[in-house]
């Protein structure tokens, strides 16, 4: 599972050939979540409030890049790195 961005101890990842709807996986310590790219909602899992806010702010800024990376992963190609939240 490629890591496409890392910031503040948060890892953003995507699986190759993953199921719909388009989404990304978040890891933060022992916490895990799955975020829908189109709605920017956490579909499963849990994150601390601060981490959740950071991830959703980042995703809003990079929504088109996330969609592009989703398409690359579906084609079993390496996704492009996305700038971290600064």
N, C-alpha and C positions, 0 to 999 in steps of 0.2 A: 504494500500500500504506500504509494508515494506521498511524501510530505511536501505540500505546496507552499506553506508559510509557517513561520514560528515567531511568536512575540509574547513577551511577559510570561514565559513558561507554558504557553498554549501552543499545541501542535494542531495544524489544520491538514487533514489528509483526505485522499479520495482513493477508492478501489478501482482497479481496472474492471471494465464490463460489469458494473454494479447495476442494481435494480432501480427502476423509476419510482418516484419522481426524482429529478436531479437534486442531489444533496451532497454535503460533505460531512466528514467526521471530525469531531473535536476531542482532543485529549488534554486534560489539565490535572496533573497529579493522578489521583485515583478516580477522578470524574471523567465520564464519557458522555457524549451527546451526538445526535445526528440532526443537522440543520438543513431544512428545505431551502434550496437556492432561490426559487421563485417567490416564496412567501416570506422568507427570512424568519421562519418559526422553528423552534426546537420541536422536532417530531418525536424523539424519544431520548431518554437519558436525562441527565441533570448536570448543571454547572452552578458553582457559586454565583451569586448575583453580579458581582463585579466582573468576573470572567465572562458571564453571559452578555453583559452590556458591551464589553470590549469586542467580543466575537461578532455580535450583531452589528455594531458600528463598522467594524472592518468589512464585514460581508456586504453591507450597503454600499460602501465605497468601491468595492471590487466585484460587484454582482456580474457584470458582463464577462470579466476575466474568469470568474468561477464557472459560468456557463460554457465558455470556450474550453476550459480545462475538463469539464464534464464530457464534452464532445470528444476530446482527445482520449480520455480514459475509455470511453465506449468503443473507440477505434483501436484500443490496446496500444496507444501511443503515450509516451511520457508527457505528463502535463507540464506546463510552464510554471516556474516559481512566481508567486505573487508577493508584492511588496508587503512587509509587515506593518502593523500599526505602530506609529511612532509617537 
